[in-house]
Amino acid sequence: MCASAPPEAPHAGMVRTALADVAPGSVPAKDVLIPSGLIIVGKGTLLSKRLIQRLKDLADLNIVTEHVWIRE
């Protein structure tokens, strides 16, 4: 069985990053959505330690994915 490759960046200057590896001060390159389509963190938002922890908590509940697109 082959492991699937991670998705390619939709645009240059974006990198798909696990929430565990996101550092405070990072900036999402794409909106972070819940399954209903509601934006919970808009692209361009400066991520604080507290906000990253909230995203991790939501990922633990399977409300958001465990990866986000971050600006390089």
N, C-alpha and C positions, 0 to 999 in steps of 0.2 A: 504494500500500500504506500502511495506517495503522499508526502505532506504537501499541502497546497502552499503556494508562494503568497506572501503578504500582498495586498493590493498596492498597485502603483499610485504614486501621488497624482491627484487630478491636475495639479498645476505645479510648476517649478517653485521651489522655496517652501515646500510643505513636506513634513515628515510625520509618518504615523508613529505615535509613541504610546506605550503602555502607561496607564495612569500612575503606576508605581514608579515610573521613571520621569514623570513630569516635575519640573522644578518650579518653585515659586518664581514669579516674574515671567514665566512663559506666556505666550499669547496664542490662543487657538486660531487656526487658519480657516476653520469651518465652524458653523454653529454646532453646539452639542444639543441633541434633541432627545426627547423621550419618545416612546413608540407612537403616541398619538400625534406626533409632529410638533409639539410645543417646544419652543426654544427655551432651554434652561440656562445656557451660557452662550452668549452671542459671540460670533467671531470678532476678534480684536480686543476682547476683554482681557485685562491683565489678571492672571491667575495668582491668587494668594494661597498661602499654605492652607488656610481654612477652607477655601473654595475647592482646592484639590482634594482635601479630605472628604468633603461632602460628595464630590463626584465619585470617589472611591467607595463611599458608603452606598451610593445609588447603584454602582456597578455590582457590589456584593448582593444587592437585592434584584439584580438583573433588570434594572430600570434603564440604565444606560450601558453602552459597550465599555469594555475595559481599555479601549484605545481611543485616542483623539488625534486629530490632525493639528500639528503645531507649526507655527512659522519658524523657519530656520533663521 
